[in-house]
Amino acid sequence: MVKKLTNDNLQPTAEQLQCLYRLCHQLTNVMFQPIHIVRLDERSLNIFILAGQNEEIELEITPNGSIEP
């Protein structure tokens, strides 16, 4: 049985959450960059991050936890 994804049951994977934690730490505590948006894209299931003083840093975390620029 295939489970239909809706906005109610969209959740990041454990790998995405671990990667998100590391990235947020690096961006804010190491690079001193603000984070503007963190969003789970319902089409690709990637976590999208928009960061930087001028919103110049765009990253995506795939469901397996890898980072795409």
C-alpha positions as a Python dict, from the first residue, in 0.01 Angstrom:
ca = {
    (1, 'M'): (0, 0, 0),
    (2, 'V'): (141, 339, -103),
    (3, 'K'): (106, 614, 154),
    (4, 'K'): (7, 948, 5),
    (5, 'L'): (214, 1241, 129),
    (6, 'T'): (18, 1540, 252),
    (7, 'N'): (122, 1852, 433),
    (8, 'D'): (7, 1685, 756),
    (9, 'N'): (256, 1398, 739),
    (10, 'L'): (562, 1559, 576),
    (11, 'Q'): (859, 1505, 804),
    (12, 'P'): (1233, 1520, 748),
    (13, 'T'): (1441, 1204, 773),
    (14, 'A'): (1680, 1141, 1063),
    (15, 'E'): (1972, 1198, 823),
    (16, 'Q'): (1830, 1535, 719),
    (17, 'L'): (1783, 1643, 1080),
    (18, 'Q'): (2142, 1552, 1172),
    (19, 'C'): (2276, 1741, 872),
    (20, 'L'): (2047, 2038, 943),
    (21, 'Y'): (2175, 2060, 1300),
    (22, 'R'): (2540, 2059, 1182),
    (23, 'L'): (2472, 2320, 913),
    (24, 'C'): (2281, 2550, 1147),
    (25, 'H'): (2566, 2530, 1398),
    (26, 'Q'): (2826, 2608, 1131),
    (27, 'L'): (2627, 2894, 981),
    (28, 'T'): (2543, 3067, 1310),
    (29, 'N'): (2826, 2981, 1551),
    (30, 'V'): (3123, 2941, 1316),
    (31, 'M'): (3045, 3164, 1017),
    (32, 'F'): (2818, 3411, 1208),
    (33, 'Q'): (2559, 3412, 928),
    (34, 'P'): (2187, 3459, 986),
    (35, 'I'): (1941, 3192, 875),
    (36, 'H'): (1633, 3335, 705),
    (37, 'I'): (1434, 3031, 591),
    (38, 'V'): (1435, 2658, 665),
    (39, 'R'): (1167, 2470, 474),
    (40, 'L'): (1086, 2114, 373),
    (41, 'D'): (1009, 2117, -1),
    (42, 'E'): (703, 1899, -49),
    (43, 'R'): (791, 1825, -413),
    (44, 'S'): (1152, 1707, -374),
    (45, 'L'): (1141, 1628, 2),
    (46, 'N'): (1464, 1827, 35),
    (47, 'I'): (1517, 2072, 320),
    (48, 'F'): (1586, 2417, 176),
    (49, 'I'): (1798, 2668, 371),
    (50, 'L'): (1835, 3036, 285),
    (51, 'A'): (2107, 3208, 486),
    (52, 'G'): (2367, 3484, 477),
    (53, 'Q'): (2375, 3857, 540),
    (54, 'N'): (2234, 3922, 192),
    (55, 'E'): (2053, 3588, 155),
    (56, 'E'): (2334, 3466, -71),
    (57, 'I'): (2367, 3116, 77),
    (58, 'E'): (2121, 2860, -62),
    (59, 'L'): (2154, 2495, 39),
    (60, 'E'): (1940, 2185, 10),
    (61, 'I'): (1963, 1871, 220),
    (62, 'T'): (1844, 1558, 41),
    (63, 'P'): (1653, 1282, 224),
    (64, 'N'): (1977, 1081, 255),
    (65, 'G'): (2148, 1374, 432),
    (66, 'S'): (2375, 1496, 153),
    (67, 'I'): (2410, 1868, 87),
    (68, 'E'): (2346, 2024, -253),
    (69, 'P'): (2449, 2385, -325),
}
